[in-house]
Amino acid sequence: MTMSTELEIALVLGTALLWMAVTLTILSAIDRPERKARRQERRDIRTEKRRIEYRPAVAGSRVHRHPRPRRLHLH
């Protein structure tokens, strides 16, 4: 009689674990495309930040250079 009770407990626990595993697998499979889209969106935002937009040079503008290079003064 005790053997069948232990067997029932093991069967119930095994069924519960299997049910949890299947449920988590299904939920992660449903969530995967959404996570993939979110990751791609973040990647796009990151590459946009890295891209530098250059403004066209204004006609007649020149870069002002120092007549002599600055030197580092050691203390």
N, C-alpha and C positions, 0 to 999 in steps of 0.2 A: 504494500500500500504506500509506503514512504517513497519507493522508487518512482511510482507514477506521479506523485506530487512534485518531486524534484524535476521530473521530466516535463511536467506542465509548466513549472516556473521557468525552466531553461527555454522551453518553446515560446513562452510569452515574451521573455526578454529578447530572444533571438528575433522574434517577429517585430518587436518594437525597434530594435536596432536597424533591422532591414528597412522598416518603414521610414525611419529618420534618414537613412542614407539615400533612399530613393527620392524622398521629398527634397532634400538638399540638392541632389543632382538635378532634379527638374527645375528648381528655383534658380540655380546657377546657370542652367542652359537658357532659361527665359531672360535672365539679366545680362547675358554675355553680349548681345548686339548693342544694347544700350551703353554698356561700359566701353565697348569698342568705339562707338560714336563719340562718347565723351572724351576718350583718350585722344582721338584724332582732332577733336576741336581744340583741346589744350595744346597739342602739337602745332596746330595752325596758328594759334595765338602767339606761341613762343617764337615761331619763325617770323611772324609779322614784327615782333618787337626787335628781332635781330636785324631786320632789313633796314638799311639807312636810306632815307630819301634825300637826294641831293637837289638843291635848288639851282636853277640855271644862273650862270654868272651874269651880273649886270654889266652892260657895256661901259667900258672906261674905268671899271673898278680894278684896282691893283692891290696886291698884298703888300702891306708896309713892312719892310724888313729893316732890322737894325743895321746901322752902318758897320758895326763890328760885332762879332758874336759875344754874348755875355759870358763872363768867366765865373767859375765858382770860387768864392773866397774862403779859404780855409781859416779856421779860427785857432 
